[in-house]
Structure formats: C-alpha cells, structure tokens
C-alpha cells in the first residue's frame, strides 16, 4: 500500500481554502491588484482608486491582514501595504498577466 502523503486531504487544503475565501471578494481582489501594481500603495490611494469609502477599504484590508495576505508598514505619515503571502502574490501576478494578455488579444482583434 502506498503511504506517501496525499496533497488533497482536508488538513492540507484547509489553509488554502481560507486564503481563497479571504481573497474571494471582488473588492479584495481589486485591492490586491492595486497593491501589486502600484509602487507605494497607501490606504488613501487604494480607496480613491476603488471609489469606495475609506471604512469599507479598511475593513477589507483588515480581513486580508488578519489572514496574513497583506502587511503594512508606516513610512512617515503613510501606511504602505504589500502582499506578504508568496502564494497569493504569485496568484495575483498570474491573474494580472492573464488579464493583460486577454486585454491585448481583445485590442488586436
């Protein structure tokens, strides 16, 4: 009988399910795209770009932060956000690449 670990058991999948749940909201995906795309994204930049009230953006950032997906650092008077989870960073980068490729393909038709 093969006793090697099975990569799709509930215990191993649970942390990934939690990450997907945390990023699954459209506003949180937009926030992650903005953080990945901007050089120095602060909360003010994020809520202005999303055209969402600051408390709404702060709540979504808190969920991402609580799940270890983003981190923040205070620089002078600004709180700067970055994607701290490498798995999510790769996922967001891949998503952005795919969106850009789809956009380029649509524009050349």
Buried (B, 14 or more C-beta within 10 A) or exposed (E): EEEEEEEEEEEEEEEEEEBEEBBEEEBBBBBBBBBBEBEEBBBEBBBEBBEBEEEEBBEBBEBBBEBBBBEBEEEEEBBBBEBBBEEBBEBBBEBBEEEEEEEEEEEEE
